[in-house]
Amino acid sequence: MTRDRAAERAFVRAHHPDVGGDPAVFVAGLAALRAGATATPGPVTVVATRRTAPARLLRRLRRARRAAQRSSRLD
């Protein structure tokens, strides 16, 4: 992904109309670069796991403590 981005940036620096490049070449080249970048490399797998009960409890306690600390600042 970063190589694609680097190639696109290099093309823009070299062919942008503001630096003397041909606008038609710039638009065509940019479209070609972006068309190649839209292809996905393959299927994406997402794995969602649920936190354990002790982890959920600790998270609730931490949030409650932060909320209590924030509310006392307003007094």
N, CA, C and O atoms as a GROMACS GRO file, in nm:
protein
  300
    1MET      N    1   0.082  -0.120   0.000
    1MET     CA    2   0.000   0.000   0.000
    1MET      C    3   0.086   0.126   0.000
    1MET      O    4   0.056   0.221  -0.072
    2THR      N    5   0.192   0.127   0.079
    2THR     CA    6   0.276   0.247   0.085
    2THR      C    7   0.354   0.266  -0.044
    2THR      O    8   0.382   0.379  -0.083
    3ARG      N    9   0.389   0.156  -0.112
    3ARG     CA   10   0.458   0.169  -0.240
    3ARG      C   11   0.366   0.232  -0.343
    3ARG      O   12   0.410   0.316  -0.422
    4ASP      N   13   0.239   0.192  -0.344
    4ASP     CA   14   0.143   0.251  -0.436
    4ASP      C   15   0.128   0.400  -0.409
    4ASP      O   16   0.125   0.481  -0.502
    5ARG      N   17   0.120   0.435  -0.284
    5ARG     CA   18   0.107   0.576  -0.246
    5ARG      C   19   0.232   0.654  -0.286
    5ARG      O   20   0.222   0.766  -0.334
    6ALA      N   21   0.349   0.595  -0.265
    6ALA     CA   22   0.474   0.661  -0.301
    6ALA      C   23   0.483   0.679  -0.452
    6ALA      O   24   0.529   0.783  -0.500
    7ALA      N   25   0.440   0.580  -0.528
    7ALA     CA   26   0.443   0.590  -0.674
    7ALA      C   27   0.348   0.700  -0.721
    7ALA      O   28   0.380   0.776  -0.812
    8GLU      N   29   0.230   0.707  -0.660
    8GLU     CA   30   0.134   0.811  -0.697
    8GLU      C   31   0.188   0.950  -0.665
    8GLU      O   32   0.173   1.042  -0.745
    9ARG      N   33   0.249   0.965  -0.550
    9ARG     CA   34   0.304   1.096  -0.512
    9ARG      C   35   0.418   1.136  -0.604
    9ARG      O   36   0.429   1.253  -0.642
   10ALA      N   37   0.504   1.040  -0.641
   10ALA     CA   38   0.615   1.070  -0.733
   10ALA      C   39   0.561   1.112  -0.869
   10ALA      O   40   0.613   1.206  -0.930
   11PHE      N   41   0.457   1.044  -0.916
   11PHE     CA   42   0.396   1.080  -1.044
   11PHE      C   43   0.339   1.221  -1.038
   11PHE      O   44   0.357   1.300  -1.131
   12VAL      N   45   0.270   1.252  -0.930
   12VAL     CA   46   0.209   1.385  -0.916
   12VAL      C   47   0.317   1.493  -0.912
   12VAL      O   48   0.303   1.597  -0.976
   13ARG      N   49   0.426   1.469  -0.838
   13ARG     CA   50   0.534   1.568  -0.832
   13ARG      C   51   0.596   1.591  -0.970
   13ARG      O   52   0.634   1.704  -1.002
   14ALA      N   53   0.606   1.486  -1.050
   14ALA     CA   54   0.673   1.499  -1.179
   14ALA      C   55   0.581   1.555  -1.288
   14ALA      O   56   0.629   1.625  -1.377
   15HIS      N   57   0.451   1.526  -1.283
   15HIS     CA   58   0.363   1.558  -1.395
   15HIS      C   59   0.252   1.657  -1.363
   15HIS      O   60   0.165   1.679  -1.448
   16HIS      N   61   0.250   1.716  -1.246
   16HIS     CA   62   0.142   1.807  -1.210
   16HIS      C   63   0.146   1.931  -1.299
   16HIS      O   64   0.253   1.983  -1.328
   17PRO      N   65   0.029   1.978  -1.344
   17PRO     CA   66   0.025   2.097  -1.430
   17PRO      C   67   0.084   2.222  -1.365
   17PRO      O   68   0.133   2.310  -1.436
   18ASP      N   69   0.081   2.232  -1.235
   18ASP     CA   70   0.137   2.350  -1.168
   18ASP      C   71   0.289   2.357  -1.179
   18ASP      O   72   0.347   2.464  -1.162
   19VAL      N   73   0.353   2.244  -1.208
   19VAL     CA   74   0.499   2.243  -1.223
   19VAL      C   75   0.540   2.224  -1.369
   19VAL      O   76   0.653   2.187  -1.398
   20GLY      N   77   0.447   2.250  -1.460
   20GLY     CA   78   0.479   2.246  -1.602
   20GLY      C   79   0.441   2.119  -1.674
   20GLY      O   80   0.479   2.101  -1.790
   21GLY      N   81   0.368   2.031  -1.611
   21GLY     CA   82   0.326   1.907  -1.676
   21GLY      C   83   0.204   1.928  -1.764
   21GLY      O   84   0.132   2.026  -1.749
   22ASP      N   85   0.183   1.834  -1.855
   22ASP     CA   86   0.068   1.839  -1.944
   22ASP      C   87  -0.057   1.793  -1.868
   22ASP      O   88  -0.056   1.684  -1.811
   23PRO      N   89  -0.164   1.874  -1.865
   23PRO     CA   90  -0.284   1.836  -1.789
   23PRO      C   91  -0.346   1.704  -1.836
   23PRO      O   92  -0.394   1.626  -1.754
   24ALA      N   93  -0.347   1.679  -1.967
   24ALA     CA   94  -0.408   1.556  -2.018
   24ALA      C   95  -0.328   1.433  -1.974
   24ALA      O   96  -0.386   1.331  -1.935
   25VAL      N   97  -0.196   1.443  -1.979
   25VAL     CA   98  -0.110   1.332  -1.936
   25VAL      C   99  -0.128   1.310  -1.786
   25VAL      O  100  -0.131   1.196  -1.739
   26PHE      N  101  -0.138   1.419  -1.711
   26PHE     CA  102  -0.155   1.410  -1.566
   26PHE      C  103  -0.284   1.337  -1.530
   26PHE      O  104  -0.283   1.246  -1.447
   27VAL      N  105  -0.394   1.377  -1.592
   27VAL     CA  106  -0.524   1.316  -1.561
   27VAL      C  107  -0.525   1.169  -1.601
   27VAL      O  108  -0.573   1.085  -1.526
   28ALA      N  109  -0.471   1.137  -1.718
   28ALA     CA  110  -0.469   0.998  -1.764
   28ALA      C  111  -0.380   0.912  -1.675
   28ALA      O  112  -0.418   0.800  -1.640
   29GLY      N  113  -0.264   0.962  -1.639
   29GLY     CA  114  -0.173   0.885  -1.555
   29GLY      C  115  -0.228   0.863  -1.416
   29GLY      O  116  -0.214   0.755  -1.359
   30LEU      N  117  -0.289   0.967  -1.361
   30LEU     CA  118  -0.347   0.955  -1.227
   30LEU      C  119  -0.463   0.855  -1.226
   30LEU      O  120  -0.477   0.777  -1.132
   31ALA      N  121  -0.544   0.858  -1.331
   31ALA     CA  122  -0.655   0.762  -1.340
   31ALA      C  123  -0.602   0.619  -1.351
   31ALA      O  124  -0.658   0.528  -1.291
   32ALA      N  125  -0.494   0.600  -1.427
   32ALA     CA  126  -0.436   0.466  -1.441
   32ALA      C  127  -0.378   0.418  -1.308
   32ALA      O  128  -0.395   0.301  -1.273
   33LEU      N  129  -0.311   0.505  -1.235
   33LEU     CA  130  -0.256   0.466  -1.106
   33LEU      C  131  -0.365   0.431  -1.006
   33LEU      O  132  -0.354   0.333  -0.933
   34ARG      N  133  -0.470   0.510  -1.004
   34ARG     CA  134  -0.578   0.486  -0.908
   34ARG      C  135  -0.661   0.364  -0.946
   34ARG      O  136  -0.714   0.297  -0.857
   35ALA      N  137  -0.673   0.334  -1.074
   35ALA     CA  138  -0.748   0.215  -1.116
   35ALA      C  139  -0.677   0.089  -1.071
   35ALA      O  140  -0.743  -0.009  -1.033
   36GLY      N  141  -0.546   0.089  -1.073
   36GLY     CA  142  -0.471  -0.027  -1.028
   36GLY      C  143  -0.473  -0.043  -0.879
   36GLY      O  144  -0.457  -0.154  -0.828
   37ALA      N  145  -0.491   0.065  -0.806
   37ALA     CA  146  -0.488   0.062  -0.660
   37ALA      C  147  -0.620   0.016  -0.599
   37ALA      O  148  -0.624  -0.020  -0.481
   38THR      N  149  -0.728   0.017  -0.676
   38THR     CA  150  -0.858  -0.017  -0.618
   38THR      C  151  -0.880  -0.167  -0.607
   38THR      O  152  -0.971  -0.210  -0.536
   39ALA      N  153  -0.800  -0.247  -0.675
   39ALA     CA  154  -0.818  -0.391  -0.668
   39ALA      C  155  -0.779  -0.442  -0.529
   39ALA      O  156  -0.674  -0.405  -0.477
   40THR      N  157  -0.863  -0.524  -0.471
   40THR     CA  158  -0.833  -0.579  -0.339
   40THR      C  159  -0.745  -0.702  -0.356
   40THR      O  160  -0.762  -0.777  -0.451
   41PRO      N  161  -0.651  -0.724  -0.266
   41PRO     CA  162  -0.559  -0.835  -0.280
   41PRO      C  163  -0.623  -0.972  -0.256
   41PRO      O  164  -0.570  -1.072  -0.303
   42GLY      N  165  -0.732  -0.978  -0.186
   42GLY     CA  166  -0.798  -1.106  -0.160
   42GLY      C  167  -0.907  -1.088  -0.057
   42GLY      O  168  -0.936  -0.976  -0.015
   43PRO      N  169  -0.968  -1.198  -0.015
   43PRO     CA  170  -1.074  -1.187   0.084
   43PRO      C  171  -1.020  -1.142   0.220
   43PRO      O  172  -0.907  -1.175   0.258
   44VAL      N  173  -1.100  -1.069   0.290
   44VAL     CA  174  -1.063  -1.017   0.421
   44VAL      C  175  -1.139  -1.096   0.527
   44VAL      O  176  -1.261  -1.112   0.517
   45THR      N  177  -1.068  -1.145   0.627
   45THR     CA  178  -1.130  -1.220   0.735
   45THR      C  179  -1.129  -1.135   0.861
   45THR      O  180  -1.024  -1.085   0.902
   46VAL      N  181  -1.245  -1.120   0.923
   46VAL     CA  182  -1.258  -1.042   1.046
   46VAL      C  183  -1.295  -1.138   1.158
   46VAL      O  184  -1.391  -1.214   1.146
   47VAL      N  185  -1.219  -1.134   1.265
   47VAL     CA  186  -1.245  -1.220   1.380
   47VAL      C  187  -1.280  -1.131   1.499
   47VAL      O  188  -1.198  -1.049   1.541
   48ALA      N  189  -1.400  -1.146   1.552
   48ALA     CA  190  -1.442  -1.068   1.668
   48ALA      C  191  -1.446  -1.161   1.789
   48ALA      O  192  -1.512  -1.265   1.787
   49THR      N  193  -1.374  -1.122   1.892
   49THR     CA  194  -1.374  -1.203   2.014
   49THR      C  195  -1.435  -1.122   2.126
   49THR      O  196  -1.421  -1.000   2.131
   50ARG      N  197  -1.502  -1.190   2.215
   50ARG     CA  198  -1.564  -1.124   2.329
   50ARG      C  199  -1.467  -1.126   2.446
   50ARG      O  200  -1.396  -1.225   2.467
   51ARG      N  201  -1.464  -1.018   2.520
   51ARG     CA  202  -1.376  -1.013   2.637
   51ARG      C  203  -1.428  -1.106   2.745
   51ARG      O  204  -1.547  -1.133   2.755
   52THR      N  205  -1.336  -1.153   2.826
   52THR     CA  206  -1.375  -1.240   2.936
   52THR      C  207  -1.449  -1.159   3.041
   52THR      O  208  -1.441  -1.036   3.042
   53ALA      N  209  -1.521  -1.227   3.127
   53ALA     CA  210  -1.600  -1.159   3.230
   53ALA      C  211  -1.513  -1.071   3.322
   53ALA      O  212  -1.552  -0.958   3.349
   54PRO      N  213  -1.398  -1.119   3.370
   54PRO     CA  214  -1.315  -1.031   3.455
   54PRO      C  215  -1.266  -0.907   3.380
   54PRO      O  216  -1.257  -0.799   3.439
   55ALA      N  217  -1.235  -0.921   3.253
   55ALA     CA  218  -1.189  -0.805   3.175
   55ALA      C  219  -1.301  -0.704   3.158
   55ALA      O  220  -1.278  -0.584   3.166
   56ARG      N  221  -1.424  -0.752   3.134
   56ARG     CA  222  -1.538  -0.661   3.121
   56ARG      C  223  -1.564  -0.589   3.252
   56ARG      O  224  -1.593  -0.469   3.253
   57LEU      N  225  -1.553  -0.661   3.363
   57LEU     CA  226  -1.574  -0.601   3.495
   57LEU      C  227  -1.470  -0.493   3.523
   57LEU      O  228  -1.504  -0.384   3.569
   58LEU      N  229  -1.343  -0.523   3.495
   58LEU     CA  230  -1.238  -0.423   3.516
   58LEU      C  231  -1.260  -0.299   3.431
   58LEU      O  232  -1.238  -0.187   3.477
   59ARG      N  233  -1.304  -0.319   3.308
   59ARG     CA  234  -1.329  -0.205   3.221
   59ARG      C  235  -1.442  -0.117   3.276
   59ARG      O  236  -1.431   0.006   3.276
   60ARG      N  237  -1.548  -0.180   3.324
   60ARG     CA  238  -1.658  -0.103   3.383
   60ARG      C  239  -1.613  -0.026   3.506
   60ARG      O  240  -1.650   0.090   3.524
   61LEU      N  241  -1.532  -0.090   3.591
   61LEU     CA  242  -1.482  -0.023   3.711
   61LEU      C  243  -1.393   0.096   3.676
   61LEU      O  244  -1.404   0.202   3.737
   62ARG      N  245  -1.306   0.078   3.577
   62ARG     CA  246  -1.219   0.189   3.535
   62ARG      C  247  -1.299   0.305   3.479
   62ARG      O  248  -1.271   0.421   3.509
   63ARG      N  249  -1.399   0.273   3.398
   63ARG     CA  250  -1.482   0.380   3.343
   63ARG      C  251  -1.558   0.453   3.453
   63ARG      O  252  -1.571   0.576   3.449
   64ALA      N  253  -1.609   0.380   3.550
   64ALA     CA  254  -1.682   0.442   3.660
   64ALA      C  255  -1.589   0.532   3.741
   64ALA      O  256  -1.629   0.642   3.782
   65ARG      N  257  -1.466   0.487   3.764
   65ARG     CA  258  -1.370   0.568   3.840
   65ARG      C  259  -1.337   0.696   3.764
   65ARG      O  260  -1.331   0.804   3.824
   66ARG      N  261  -1.315   0.684   3.632
   66ARG     CA  262  -1.286   0.804   3.552
   66ARG      C  263  -1.404   0.901   3.553
   66ARG      O  264  -1.384   1.022   3.562
   67ALA      N  265  -1.524   0.848   3.544
   67ALA     CA  266  -1.643   0.934   3.545
   67ALA      C  267  -1.656   1.006   3.678
   67ALA      O  268  -1.694   1.123   3.681
   68ALA      N  269  -1.626   0.937   3.786
   68ALA     CA  270  -1.633   1.000   3.919
   68ALA      C  271  -1.528   1.108   3.933
   68ALA      O  272  -1.554   1.212   3.993
   69GLN      N  273  -1.410   1.085   3.880
   69GLN     CA  274  -1.303   1.185   3.888
   69GLN      C  275  -1.338   1.307   3.805
   69GLN      O  276  -1.312   1.420   3.847
   70ARG      N  277  -1.395   1.286   3.688
   70ARG     CA  278  -1.432   1.399   3.602
   70ARG      C  279  -1.541   1.484   3.666
   70ARG      O  280  -1.536   1.607   3.658
   71SER      N  281  -1.639   1.420   3.728
   71SER     CA  282  -1.750   1.496   3.784
   71SER      C  283  -1.706   1.578   3.905
   71SER      O  284  -1.763   1.684   3.931
   72SER      N  285  -1.606   1.532   3.979
   72SER     CA  286  -1.561   1.607   4.096
   72SER      C  287  -1.485   1.733   4.056
   72SER      O  288  -1.474   1.826   4.136
   73ARG      N  289  -1.432   1.738   3.935
   73ARG     CA  290  -1.360   1.856   3.889
   73ARG      C  291  -1.452   1.976   3.869
   73ARG      O  292  -1.408   2.091   3.875
   74LEU      N  293  -1.579   1.950   3.847
   74LEU     CA  294  -1.672   2.057   3.819
   74LEU      C  295  -1.721   2.127   3.945
   74LEU      O  296  -1.781   2.234   3.937
   75ASP      N  297  -1.697   2.069   4.060
   75ASP     CA  298  -1.744   2.128   4.186
   75ASP      C  299  -1.664   2.249   4.226
   75ASP      O  300  -1.692   2.310   4.330
   0.00000   0.00000   0.00000
